[in-house]
């Protein structure tokens, strides 16, 4: 996981460890699960969920992290894509 603050936004990027530094390609879809973007800090589920609670934007890849985001209602299961059997979701918190 990686947390970055830019221009008042807090971005959480998280990937399942088993797909870190892999390229996922399926049809026209291509996703490079790059350690530089997704980070190399391993966290437990509680820390990951805490980061999702505080972020304004999240980019998530991997069945575990996306399933956690769905289970805790950050992401609607209708709004995910799957590339090579791996789930990917983006999340944005709209503030009033």
N, C-alpha and C positions, 0 to 999 in steps of 0.2 A: 504494500500500500504506500501511497505517497499523498501528502497533503500540501497544497500550495495556495498562497493567498495572493491574488492579483486584482488590482483596481476594485477593492471592496468585495470581491467574490472569493469564496473558499472552494477550491476544486479538490475533490477526492478522486484519485485514480487507484483502482484496485483490480488485481488479477489473481486467479488461482495460481499457486506456486508451480503446479505441474505444467502450465502452459506458458510460463514466463520465457521470453526470448524465442518464441516460436512464431512462424508465419502461418496464418490460417487463410486458406484460399478455397473458395467454392463459387463456381460460376464467375460473375462479375464482382463478387465480394472479396476483398482482401483486407485483412487486419493483421498488422505486425504488433505482437504483444511485447513491446520493447521495455526493458528494465528501466531505461532512462525516463520514460513517461509514466509507467505504472509503479515504479519504485522497487526497492529491494528489501524493504522492512517487513518482516513477517509479524503479523499481529493476530491476536485471538478474536473470536467472533464478537465479544463484548466491546473491544476497542474499535473494531470495524463499524459496528452499529453506532457507537458514540460519535465516530467521525461522520457518518451519514447524517446523524441528527444535527450536527453543527454546520455541515457544508451547504452551499447554495447550488453547486453543480457536482455531478458525479459521473464518471466514465468507468463502467464495470464490465469485466470480461471473465468468464469462467462460470461453470455451472454452480459451484458453491456460493460465490459472492453474489451472483444474480439471484439464486434461490433465497438467500438470506434477505436481500433487498425486497423481493416479492413477499416473503413471509411476514416481514415487518412493515409492509405497505408503503415502501418508498417507490416501488415500481409496479406498474400494472402488468400482469403476465401477457396481456394482449399487445404490449408495446416492446417486446423483445425480439431480437433476431437471433438466428442460429447459424453459425458458420462452422462447417465440419463437425457438427454435433456439439459445439461450444456456444453457450449463451452469451449474448452481448446486450447491454442496456445503457442508456444514458438517462440521467435524472437532472431536472432543474427545479429548484424551489422558487415559486413565484411569491414575492413578498408584496404586501399591500402598502 
